Amino acid sequence: MLNQAVHLPLSPRILPDTAATSDESMGLDTEFRRYFLQRMLPFTRVGLGIWIVLALTACVFDGLIAPEAFAERAIPLRVFTMLVPLSAALVATFVIRHRIWLPYLVASAAGIAGFSAVAVGAVAARTGAIDVYGSAIFSTLCIYLVLGLTLRQSIAVAWPVFFAYLGVSSVLSFPFQAAAYGVLFLGLTNIIGSVSSFLIERSGRESFDNKQELRRLERTDGLTGLFSRRAFDQHLRQIWKQAEREDSRVAVVVADIDHFKLYNDCYGHRMGDGCIRAVADVVATSVNRPLDMVARYGGEEFVIVLYDPTPGFLESFSRGLCHKIIDLSIEHKASETKPVVSLSIGAAITEASGPVKADQLIRQADDALYEAKNQGRSQAIVYRSEWGQQTTANLASVLV
């Protein structure tokens, strides 16, 4: 299992991508939406605040300078279908904990406010007020530019407002000149807004993808493409907690290339790097379950974590890995074990909810690896509980 790059599509889509249905792509999309929401949240709050202030100002102007027939109907309309939903959305940006749902709430409030702007325009047309489309244009710009919505969300809200205006202007027989200008300017506003929203989301996607790639590189071994030791330690801590909750086993497998220093001395470091990469590829392809992981643990050492294997599977997996490396038939004239590159493996398994902790499990796998080397290398040994917490005879002799 190599730590391969998975990239988010940089171009926003209006329709859902039915091809990207894998758990990994769906998870990446969800993570991007969280990132985009957090990135745009300050703009969302400012945009909602400005919209509320302007709606309040419009109410004041309606009461002071607009015709009375218009004000009597427009002010309550602005208050209950514009100020109330926008204020609720603004409050929600501060109090909602599961913010993944916040854009839908903001979009709903913006949609209600947009339809309210169309309704105010209709009231203006029927009462002889001067503006029948200005507030709808302003609402459309807010939806696209300052509410932090994605392209798909913005289009889903703003274009229905345009078609609502088109329908209302036809049904209520707006003055032809005013209606024509309204359709023209509101339509162009939607086109400009759609392009702007596309660029805003694309910029967010590029930023998110760059951050993801930097994180991946930090967690990747540069030579082999496997996960790094730091990434392995983090992963082990995470799945250990999951295994404790699910009362499951965790196994650790430590593998070491036999007599690798002699290989380097004999063939040179360039060939040595090629040998490590070849072994890493075989180890990586042997691990393919979602919660399992393989990492480069040291120079010529690899470590694997297996989630909830049976003891029988762990033993057959470890022995099979030894045979796969021998089957590579990489020449190793300097080896004291075999004429080809071989692998020594130590493995250990435990119940995560038991007394053995993660660091102790790694130590047990190390003890099993030393025992495999002590017994002649090119083999796999699973740690036996009767060894207890004492070191193996081989390790004890080294420490003397």
Buried (B, 14 or more C-beta within 10 A) or exposed (E): BBBEEBEBBEEBEEEEEEEBEEEEBEEBBEEBBEBBBEBBBEBBBBBBBEBBEBBBEBBEEBEEEBBEEBBBBBBEBBBEBBBBBBBBBBEBBEEEEEBEEBBEBBBBBBBBBBBBBBBBBBBBBBBEBEBBBBBBBBBBBBBBBBBBBBBBBBBBBBBBBBEBBBEBBEEBEBEEEBBEBBBEBBBEBBEBBBEBBBEBBBEBBEBBBEEBEEEBEEBBBEEBBBBBBEBBBBBBEEBBEBBBEEEBBBBBBBBBBBBBEBBBEBBEEEBBEBBBEBBBBBBBEBBEEEBBBBBBBEEBBBBBBBBBBEEEEBBEBBBEBBEBBBEBEBBBEBBEBEEBBBBBBBBBBBBBBEEBEBEEBBBBBBBBBBBBBBEEBBBBBBBEEEBEEEBBEBBEEEEE
